[in-house]
Structure formats: structure tokens, C-alpha cells
Amino acid sequence: MNRRFIDWIWNIRGSLTLVPGQSSDDAFRRLDPLFQEAGTRHERSADTLTFRKKNQAAQDKMAVFDAGILQVREDAAGPVLHYRLKSRALLFCFLAPLLFLGFAQATVMIGQWEKASAQSTEKKPEKKKDVALPQHPIDAFLGAPAPEKPKKDKEKNAEDEDKPSPTAAYVFAALFATLYVVGRILEARLVKSLFRRKLLGV
């Protein structure tokens, strides 16, 4: 299988048309401050720049990316900066929902197995005849109602609380799925805007 069909999950690709007359040397010179951050190593060869980050600081404007390649190519519209940036954070946010959904499914299966096991080992209790509860003679003389039988609702609620619930796993899966979708869209826009500002010298 072609890796490109799946590497979009943790890779962000994009391109920016350079200012007319702007050379690759000038473009990379303007972008250079982004690769001078602590924990960043970069190399440049002709019209290509590659970088890697390790233990990047939170203040780094490209901290979410761990590696990448930037290349200036001549297109019909002129020189264009093409880039591909890798992010382990995006990969983690993509895989986390699958992990939590697995936990939720396992929880449901365990609950079903425990229920089936309890039903197979449980003996059906004999039906007991309704017996009137004793009432004090004074209460009967005063016309007080007879005492009611204790309800079994509390026992059922206690049993339901003891059962494993997949709700928490579903909540975390939804949370990380949202983080991935938002992060994937937002980071792509932020990094493109960052490159554009640097290339324009803003």
C-alpha cells in the first residue's frame, strides 16, 4: 500500500508562492529564525531545507512538528515553497480515540460476560407468598396503615453501580477525536500563516 494514502494523518503538506523576484536563498534566510530554536537541527542543500526537533520548548512556534522538509521549486506561477511537516502529536491524537474505543468495547464485553456468568450460576429463588408484616397493636388501634414491604430498587441500583461502564472511555475517545480534527485544521492554517509572514518580512 502506498504510504502517502495514510501519512496525511500525521503529515501536513502545503505550498506558498514566493514574492516575484524572491530567490530561494532569500526565502530560506527569512525563514531561518524559525529553525534556530532550542532542540532544532536543520540542514540546507541547494533549494531544500530539512529539519528535526527534539525536546522542543513550548515557546517554539513550530513545537507541534518533529521534522519536515521545505523545498523551493519553479512552477508555472514562479518560485513556490513546498513543505511537508511531520507531527507525532497529531498521530497520537488520531490513535487515542481508537485506543479508548477498544477499552469501551472490552468493558462492554466484560460486563456481558459477567452478566452471563452470574445468570448461569444463580439459582432461581422460590416464590414466597406475600406475608403481612406484623403491626403493633397500638398502631392498629390508632388506625395507622400497615407497614409496607421493603422495595428492591435500592438493591438493583447498587448492582448497576458495580457494573463496569464504558462511558468514560467514550468521553475520552470523543475528546481526542475533537482535538485531532481541530488540531489538524488549525495547525495547517497557523503554519502557513507563519511562513507567509516570515517570507513577507512582517
N, C-alpha and C positions, 0 to 999 in steps of 0.2 A: 504494500500500500504506500502511495506517495505521502511522505511525511508532511508535505505542505497542507494536506487536507485536514490535519489535526493540529499543526503547530500554531495556527491562528489563535488557539486557546490561550497561549502564554506569550505570543509574539504580537507586537504592534508594528504595522507597516504603514508608511506614508511617504509623501513627496511634497517638495516645495520648489516652485520656480524661482530661480535667483533673479536678483535685480539685473536688468540689461547691462552688460559690460562687466558684471561681477565675476571674478575668476574663482576657481576652486581654492586657490591659496588665500584669497581674501575671505571667502566663506568660512574656511576652517580656522582662520585667525580670529574671526569674530565669535566662533563657537568654542574656541579653546578654553575660556574661563569655566565652562561647564564641566570640563574634564580635568580640572586642576584641584578638584575637591579631594579631601582625605579619603583614602581607600579606593581611589580610582586610578587605574593604569590604562594608558592609551598609546596606540601606535598609528603612525600615518605613513602610507605608501602611495605616492602619486596622488590620485584623486579619491583615495579611500582612507577612511579612519575607522579603526576598531577600538573598542574599549571594554574593560571589565571592571566590576566593582566588587569589593569585599568589605564587609562591616561598615557600610556607608552610613554616614551620620544622617539623622532625621532632617537636618537643615539643608541637606543636599536636594536641590530642586529636581534631580533625577534619581532620587533614592529608591524609587519603586522598581527601577530597572537594574538588572545584574550584569548585562552585557549587551553589545549591539554593534552594528556596522552602519556607517554613513558613507555614501558614495555620490559623487557628482558626475552626472552623465549628460551628454549632449543630446537633447531631444529636439523635436521639430520646433518647439516654442523657445529653444535656447537651453542654457545650462540648467539642470534640475537636480536638486538634492534629494536623493532617495535614502530612506533609512528603515532599518529593521531592528527593533529593540526587544530584548527578552526580559521576562519578569516572572520570577518564581512565586511572588506574592499572588499574581493573577492565577497561576497554576494551582496554588494551594486553595484559593477561594473557589476555583472551579471543582476541585476534587472533594472539598469538605462536605458539600451537600450530599454527594453520593455516599460518602462515609456515614453520615448521620442517617440517611435513608436506610442504609444497611443495618445500622443499630436499631432503627424503628421496626424494620421488618423482623429482625431477630427477637425483639421484645414481644411483638405480636405472636410470633411462633411459640416462644417460651410460654406466654400466657395461655395459648390454646392447648399446648402440651400439658401444662399443669392442670387446666380445667378438665381435660380428658382423663388424666391420671386420677384426679380426685373423684370423678364420677364413676370410674371403674372400680375403685376401692371402697366407695361409700355404700353402705347398706341402706336400703330404704327403710326408714323408721315406720313402725306400726302406727296406724292411725289411732289416735287417742280420742276417746269420747269426751265431748265437752262436759267438764265438771264445773259446777258453780263454785266460785271461791267463797270461803266462809266469811260471814259478816257478823260483826259484833252485835249482840242483842240490843244494846243501847242505840246503835246506829239504825237498826231495823225499827225500833220503837219510835225514833225521831223521824223516820221516813227518808233517811239518806239512801241514795241509789246504791245498788250492789257494786262492789269493786270490779273493774274491767280486767280482762286478761292482758298480760304484758305483750306488746307488739314486737314482731321480729324485725322491724325496719332497721333498728339500731344494729342488730347483728349483721344484716345484709350490707349496710353502709360500711361497717368495719371490714367485711370481707372484700368489698370493692376497693377500699383504700389500700389494702395489702397487695392487690394485683399490680403487676408491672405495667406502667403506662408509657406508650411511645410518644406522647405529646411533646415532651421536652426535646426529643430528637427531631421531630418535625419542625419545631420552632427554630432550632439551630440550623437545620437544613435550609429553611426559608431565609434566614438571616444571611447566611453565607452566599446563597444564590443571588440575593439582592446586592450584596457587596460586590460580587463578581460583575454583574450586569452594569451597575453604576460605575464601578472602577474601570471596567473595560472601555466604556464610552467616554468617561471623564478624563482618564489618563491620556487617551489618544488625542483628545482636543487640547489638553493642557500642554503636552509635549510639542505639538505642532505650533501652538501659540508661542511657546518658549523659543523654539528655533526661529520662528518668524521675527520675533522681537530682536533676537541677537543678530540675525542677518541684516536687519534694517538699522542696527545700532541704536535701538530705542532703550 
